């Protein structure tokens, strides 16, 4: 083993340079452009796989179809803003059910906390949209301008037709990708085939043009120009991710107990008394944020693990064991530095809490989804006047009923009331129908009706009486048209004069 346990715990830093005078330091440092080098290896393959899968989902999902019956959109994933609906496969979400979206966001956030507690910034390194699109833009950049060295030389080269051609081709390719990204986003809010037909016919609305332009511009700027600046300065995630890490979290880390002290490659292959790090700088060259992982865990590190691939390739060439840079935890590193067994601890209080929260929120969300009602009624009592006294002394209250039919079939209900010993029920524009009124509601729509409840004065037991509007639906099956009555009650109050 190269190095000792003391190398990990106590090191002599040597003379310490005095702190620079803050009065003479600039407030902002100039950007140091990063030219990541291409690398091959296990984690690079994982990143390519993640890029292909995630981009395929993003661009293909709007084209998937889902049969919801006549009169309903057949796009599997659609947020229909004009009709105030959101469709996700078989699930249809109405505006008043926005809590389902909130539940998904909470579930996603806790899932992200759980993944971070286990594997550090694995989301940032493999699945974040900024990472995915930046990887795609850098791939195009390498195809056109070459790898790291060629791009650095091109940056320093004087203006020429060759440089103009390469830069123009690169930016044009970026703009095409950005335009496709903006167009795909708009498809989630419009029927995809219809939208493409409108694009071909130059028949786009102002809103569509605005959002295509917005997402084209932001994709081009964030993935093409800002890149690592987004992760370092704009994204809030690095600022509080440390609160989800502990000594057993697996993160991309350098093993100083094995790598130090650094030196040039040993010609005789003998690394006794020195570290395995040959200070080649390949880990820095491939890093998309341009940091040196050997300086320890840093805010700028997105956990992409490309430095692991680069270091492993070097270790293979010089005949040394792999994983000088590796996915590891602080406790495992300390154990190996002391020659003790290194164990991974995935089950610990932090991960148990996060897993429990995922199970709880997921269970509540699933229960609410499976037991959701496909009928909703809002009852709004008249406020001016609160009640009307008729010629015979009877008291009448008016109510506005908004009946929401969340199914894709027309439904007919019998409207009545419970909780009043005597009453007369009528709908505006209709005659009384023996205390019961038929009410039809079109598929996937809302019907608003005005209902009147009239009671004799002898029925009133006080200034207010609680009662319920009742909707009774007869659901057909194979044997009988009226075999399954479904009853739903909606509470309200009847108001009269003070006793």
C-alpha positions in Angstrom: 0.0 0.0 0.0 1.4 3.4 -1.0 1.2 6.0 1.8 0.0 5.6 5.3 -3.1 6.3 7.3 -1.5 9.4 8.6 -1.4 10.8 5.1 -5.2 10.9 5.1 -5.5 12.5 8.6 -2.5 14.7 9.2 -0.4 16.4 6.6 2.2 19.2 6.9 0.9 21.9 4.6 4.2 23.8 4.8 4.4 27.6 4.8 1.1 29.3 4.6 0.9 32.3 2.3 -0.7 35.4 3.8 -4.3 36.1 2.9 -4.6 38.6 0.0 -5.8 42.1 1.0 -9.6 42.1 0.4 -9.4 45.8 -0.5 -7.3 45.0 -3.6 -9.2 41.9 -4.8 -11.8 42.2 -7.6 -15.4 41.4 -6.7 -15.8 39.1 -9.7 -13.3 36.7 -11.2 -13.1 36.4 -15.0 -14.4 33.2 -16.4 -11.9 30.6 -17.2 -13.2 28.7 -20.3 -13.3 25.0 -19.8 -12.5 22.6 -22.7 -13.4 19.1 -21.5 -11.6 16.3 -23.1 -13.4 13.2 -24.4 -12.9 10.1 -22.4 -13.9 6.4 -22.7 -15.0 4.2 -19.8 -17.8 2.8 -17.7 -19.2 6.1 -16.5 -19.0 7.7 -19.9 -21.1 4.8 -21.3 -23.6 5.4 -18.5 -23.8 9.0 -19.4 -24.3 8.3 -23.0 -27.1 5.8 -22.1 -28.8 8.3 -19.9 -28.5 11.0 -22.6 -30.1 8.8 -25.3 -32.9 7.5 -23.0 -33.8 10.9 -21.6 -33.7 12.8 -24.9 -35.7 10.0 -26.5 -38.4 10.4 -23.8 -38.4 14.1 -24.2 -38.8 14.2 -28.0 -41.0 11.1 -28.4 -43.4 11.4 -25.5 -45.6 14.0 -27.2 -46.2 11.6 -30.2 -47.5 8.8 -28.1 -51.2 8.2 -28.4 -53.8 7.1 -25.8 -57.4 6.3 -26.7 -59.7 8.2 -24.3 -62.9 7.8 -26.3 -64.8 10.1 -28.6 -64.4 13.9 -28.0 -61.3 13.6 -25.8 -57.7 14.2 -26.9 -55.7 11.1 -27.8 -52.3 12.5 -26.9 -50.8 10.4 -24.0 -49.1 13.4 -22.4 -50.9 16.7 -22.8 -51.5 19.8 -20.8 -54.5 21.4 -22.4 -54.5 25.0 -21.2 -57.6 26.3 -23.2 -59.8 23.5 -21.7 -58.0 23.5 -18.3 -57.0 19.8 -18.3 -53.8 17.8 -17.9 -53.7 14.3 -19.4 -51.1 11.7 -18.3 -51.9 8.4 -19.9 -55.2 7.2 -18.2 -55.2 10.0 -15.6 -57.0 13.3 -16.3 -56.4 16.1 -13.9 -58.7 19.1 -13.5 -57.7 22.5 -12.2 -59.1 21.9 -8.8 -57.0 18.7 -8.6 -53.7 20.6 -8.8 -52.7 18.9 -5.5 -51.9 15.8 -7.6 -49.2 17.8 -9.4 -48.0 19.1 -6.0 -47.8 15.4 -4.8 -45.7 14.4 -7.7 -43.3 17.4 -7.1 -43.0 16.4 -3.4 -42.4 12.8 -4.3 -39.7 13.9 -6.8 -38.0 16.1 -4.3 -37.9 13.5 -1.6 -36.7 10.9 -4.2 -33.9 13.3 -5.1 -33.0 13.7 -1.4 -32.9 9.9 -1.1 -30.7 9.5 -4.2 -28.3 12.2 -3.0 -28.0 10.6 0.5 -27.0 7.3 -1.2 -24.9 8.4 -4.2 -24.2 12.1 -3.9 -24.9 14.3 -6.9 -25.9 11.5 -9.2 -28.9 13.5 -10.5 -26.6 16.4 -11.5 -24.1 14.2 -13.2 -26.4 12.0 -15.2 -30.0 13.2 -15.4 -30.2 17.0 -14.9 -31.5 18.7 -18.2 -28.6 21.1 -18.0 -26.1 18.2 -18.0 -28.0 16.3 -20.7 -28.2 19.1 -23.2 -24.7 20.4 -22.4 -23.4 16.9 -23.1 -25.2 17.0 -26.4 -23.9 20.4 -27.3 -20.3 19.4 -26.4 -20.7 16.2 -28.6 -21.6 18.4 -31.6 -18.7 20.7 -30.7 -16.2 17.9 -30.7 -17.6 16.6 -34.1 -17.0 20.0 -35.7 -14.0 21.5 -33.9 -12.2 18.5 -32.6 -11.2 17.4 -29.1 -9.8 19.5 -26.3 -6.4 20.3 -27.9 -7.9 21.2 -31.2 -10.6 23.5 -29.6 -8.0 25.3 -27.5 -5.8 25.9 -30.6 -8.9 27.1 -32.5 -9.7 29.6 -29.7 -6.2 31.0 -29.9 -6.0 31.0 -33.7 -6.4 34.2 -35.7 -9.5 34.7 -37.7 -9.7 32.7 -40.9 -12.2 31.2 -43.3 -11.6 27.8 -41.7 -12.3 29.1 -38.2 -15.4 31.0 -39.4 -16.7 27.9 -41.1 -16.3 25.7 -38.0 -17.7 28.3 -35.6 -20.7 29.0 -37.9 -21.4 25.2 -38.3 -21.2 24.7 -34.6 -23.6 27.5 -33.7 -26.0 26.7 -36.5 -26.1 23.1 -35.2 -26.7 24.4 -31.6 -29.6 26.6 -32.9 -31.2 23.7 -34.7 -31.1 21.5 -31.5 -32.4 24.5 -29.5 -35.2 25.0 -31.9 -36.2 21.3 -31.8 -36.1 21.5 -28.0 -38.4 24.5 -27.9 -40.7 22.9 -30.5 -40.9 19.7 -28.5 -41.8 21.6 -25.4 -44.7 23.3 -27.1 -46.0 19.9 -28.2 -46.7 19.0 -24.6 -49.3 21.8 -24.7 -50.7 21.2 -28.2 -51.6 18.2 -30.2 -48.3 17.1 -31.8 -49.4 16.2 -35.3 -51.6 19.3 -35.5 -48.7 21.5 -34.3 -46.3 20.1 -36.9 -48.9 20.8 -39.6 -49.3 24.4 -38.3 -45.5 24.8 -38.4 -45.4 23.6 -42.0 -48.2 26.0 -42.9 -46.7 28.9 -41.0 -49.9 29.1 -38.9 -48.6 29.4 -35.4 -50.2 31.5 -32.7 -48.4 34.3 -30.8 -48.1 32.2 -27.6 -46.6 29.2 -29.5 -44.0 31.5 -31.2 -43.2 33.1 -27.9 -42.5 29.8 -26.0 -40.6 28.3 -29.0 -38.4 31.4 -29.0 -38.0 31.3 -25.2 -36.9 27.7 -25.0 -34.8 28.0 -28.1 -32.9 31.0 -26.6 -32.5 29.5 -23.1 -31.3 26.1 -24.4 -28.8 27.8 -26.7 -27.5 30.1 -24.0 -27.5 27.7 -21.0 -26.1 24.6 -22.8 -24.0 26.4 -25.4 -22.5 29.3 -23.5 -23.1 29.1 -19.7 -22.5 25.4 -19.2 -20.6 24.9 -16.0 -21.5 28.5 -14.9 -25.1 27.3 -14.4 -24.1 24.5 -12.1 -21.6 26.7 -10.2 -23.5 30.0 -9.8 -27.1 29.7 -11.0 -28.3 26.4 -9.6 -29.3 26.4 -5.9 -28.9 22.6 -5.5 -25.1 22.6 -4.7 -25.7 25.1 -1.9 -27.8 22.8 0.2 -26.9 19.3 -1.0 -24.3 19.0 1.7 -27.1 18.8 4.3 -28.1 15.5 2.7 -24.6 13.9 2.7 -22.9 12.1 5.5 -19.8 10.0 6.0 -21.4 7.0 4.3 -22.6 8.7 1.2 -20.9 7.5 -1.9 -19.3 10.5 -3.8 -16.7 10.9 -6.4 -13.5 11.2 -4.4 -9.7 11.0 -4.6 -7.8 8.7 -2.3 -4.9 10.7 -1.0 -3.7 7.9 1.3 -2.9 6.0 -1.9 -2.1 8.8 -4.3 0.3 11.0 -2.3 3.0 12.1 -2.6 2.7 12.6 -6.3 5.4 12.2 -8.8 6.3 11.4 -12.4 5.7 7.9 -13.7 8.3 5.4 -12.3 10.2 4.1 -15.3 11.0 0.8 -13.4 7.4 0.4 -12.3 8.4 0.6 -8.6 6.1 2.9 -6.6 7.3 2.0 -3.1 7.6 5.0 -0.9 5.6 7.2 -3.1 2.0 7.7 -4.3 0.3 6.3 -7.4 -0.8 9.7 -8.7 1.6 10.7 -11.5 0.1 14.2 -11.7 -0.9 13.8 -15.3 -3.9 16.1 -15.0 -6.2 13.9 -17.0 -8.8 14.1 -14.2 -8.9 17.9 -14.6 -8.8 17.8 -18.4 -12.0 15.7 -18.7 -14.0 17.5 -16.0 -16.9 19.5 -17.4 -16.6 22.1 -14.7 -12.8 22.3 -14.8 -12.0 21.4 -11.2 -9.3 19.2 -9.6 -11.0 16.4 -7.7 -7.8 15.8 -5.8 -8.5 19.0 -3.9 -11.5 17.2 -2.2 -15.2 17.5 -2.5 -16.2 20.8 -4.0 -19.3 22.8 -4.8 -18.6 22.7 -8.5 -18.3 18.9 -8.7 -21.5 17.5 -10.4 -20.7 13.9 -9.7 -20.4 12.9 -13.4 -17.5 10.5 -12.5 -15.7 11.2 -15.8 -12.5 11.8 -13.8 -12.8 8.2 -12.6 -12.7 6.9 -16.2 -9.8 9.1 -17.0 -7.8 8.0 -14.0 -8.6 4.4 -14.5 -7.4 4.6 -18.1 -4.0 6.0 -16.8 -3.7 3.4 -14.1 -4.3 0.7 -16.7 -1.5 2.1 -18.9 1.1 2.2 -16.1 0.1 -1.1 -14.5 -1.4 0.1 -11.2 -4.7 -0.8 -9.5 -7.7 1.1 -10.6 -9.9 3.4 -8.5 -7.4 5.9 -7.4 -10.4 8.2 -8.0 -13.6 6.4 -7.2 -17.1 6.5 -6.0 -16.6 6.1 -2.3 -17.5 7.3 1.1 -15.4 9.0 3.8 -15.8 6.1 6.2 -14.7 3.6 3.6 -11.7 5.6 2.7 -10.7 6.0 6.3 -11.1 2.2 6.8 -9.0 1.3 3.8 -6.3 3.8 4.8 -6.0 1.9 8.1 -6.1 -1.5 6.5 -9.6 -2.3 7.9 -12.5 -3.8 6.1 -14.4 -1.2 4.1 -18.2 -1.6 4.2 -20.9 0.2 2.4 -23.8 1.3 4.6 -26.8 2.1 2.5 -29.3 1.5 5.4 -28.8 4.2 8.0 -31.1 6.7 9.8 -31.0 9.3 7.0 -31.9 6.9 4.2 -34.5 5.2 6.3 -36.2 8.5 6.9 -36.1 9.4 3.2 -37.4 6.0 2.1 -40.2 6.2 4.7 -41.2 9.6 3.4 -41.2 8.3 -0.2 -43.4 5.4 0.9 -45.7 7.6 2.9 -46.2 10.3 0.2 -46.3 7.7 -2.5 -49.0 5.7 -0.6 -51.1 8.8 0.0 -50.8 9.9 -3.6 -51.7 6.4 -4.9 -54.6 6.1 -2.5 -56.0 9.5 -3.5 -55.6 8.6 -7.2 -57.3 5.3 -6.9 -60.2 6.6 -4.8 -60.7 9.9 -6.5 -64.3 10.8 -7.3 -65.4 11.3 -10.9 -68.1 13.6 -9.8 -67.7 16.9 -8.0 -70.4 19.5 -7.1 -69.9 22.9 -5.7 -73.0 24.4 -3.9 -73.1 28.2 -3.7 -76.0 29.7 -1.7 -77.5 33.0 -2.9 -76.2 35.9 -0.8 -78.5 38.7 -2.0 -81.1 38.0 -0.9 -80.3 35.2 1.5 -83.9 34.0 1.5 -87.2 35.0 0.0 -90.6 34.9 1.8 -93.4 33.8 -0.5 -97.1 34.8 -0.4 -98.1 31.7 1.6 -95.4 32.3 4.2 -93.0 29.6 2.8 -89.3 30.4 2.8 -87.3 29.9 -0.4 -83.5 29.7 -0.8 -81.6 29.8 -4.1 -78.4 27.8 -4.8 -76.1 27.7 -7.7 -74.9 24.2 -8.4 -71.8 23.5 -10.5 -71.8 19.8 -11.4 -68.4 18.4 -12.8 -68.6 15.2 -14.8 -65.0 14.0 -14.9 -65.8 10.9 -17.0 -65.8 10.7 -20.8 -69.5 9.7 -21.0 -72.7 11.6 -20.6 -74.2 11.1 -17.1 -77.8 11.6 -15.9 -78.6 12.2 -12.3 -81.7 12.5 -10.2 -81.3 15.7 -8.0 -83.0 15.7 -4.7 -82.3 16.7 -1.1 -81.9 15.0 2.3 -82.2 16.5 5.8 -85.4 18.5 5.3 -88.7 17.0 6.4 -90.8 18.9 3.9 -89.5 20.8 0.9 -90.1 21.6 -2.8 -87.2 21.5 -5.2 -87.2 23.1 -8.6 -84.6 24.2 -11.2 -84.7 27.6 -12.8 -86.7 27.4 -16.0 -88.4 24.1 -15.0 -91.5 23.1 -13.1 -91.3 21.2 -9.9 -91.0 17.4 -10.5 -92.2 15.7 -7.3 -89.2 16.8 -5.2 -86.8 15.2 -7.8 -85.3 16.7 -10.9 -83.4 15.0 -13.7 -80.1 16.6 -14.5 -77.9 15.5 -17.5 -74.2 16.5 -17.7 -72.1 16.2 -20.9 -68.9 14.2 -20.9 -65.8 15.8 -19.4 -67.6 19.1 -18.7 -69.2 21.3 -16.1 -72.9 22.1 -15.9 -74.2 25.1 -13.9 -77.8 25.1 -12.7 -79.9 27.3 -10.4 -81.8 25.3 -7.8 -84.5 26.5 -5.5 -85.5 24.9 -2.2 -88.8 26.0 -0.7 -90.0 24.9 2.8 -93.1 25.8 4.9 -92.4 28.1 7.9 -93.4 25.3 10.3 -90.4 23.2 9.2 -87.8 25.8 10.2 -86.1 24.9 13.5 -83.9 27.9 13.7 -82.2 30.6 11.6 -80.3 27.8 9.7 -80.8 24.2 9.0 -78.2 21.8 7.6 -79.2 19.6 4.7 -77.6 18.0 1.6 -78.2 18.0 -2.1 -78.2 14.5 -3.4 -77.3 13.3 -6.9 -78.4 9.7 -7.7 -77.0 8.2 -10.8 -78.2 4.9 -12.3 -75.2 3.0 -13.7 -76.0 0.4 -16.4 -74.6 -3.2 -16.5 -75.3 -6.2 -18.7 -78.4 -7.3 -16.8 -80.3 -4.1 -16.1 -80.3 -0.5 -17.1 -81.0 0.7 -13.6 -79.2 -1.8 -11.5 -76.5 0.2 -9.7 -77.7 3.5 -8.2 -74.7 5.6 -7.1 -75.5 8.3 -4.6 -73.4 11.4 -3.8 -74.2 14.0 -1.1 -73.1 17.6 -0.9 -73.7 19.5 2.4 -75.0 23.0 2.6 -77.4 25.1 4.8 -80.9 26.5 4.5 -81.3 29.9 5.9 -84.5 31.7 7.1 -85.6 34.6 9.3 -84.5 34.9 12.9 -86.9 33.1 15.2 
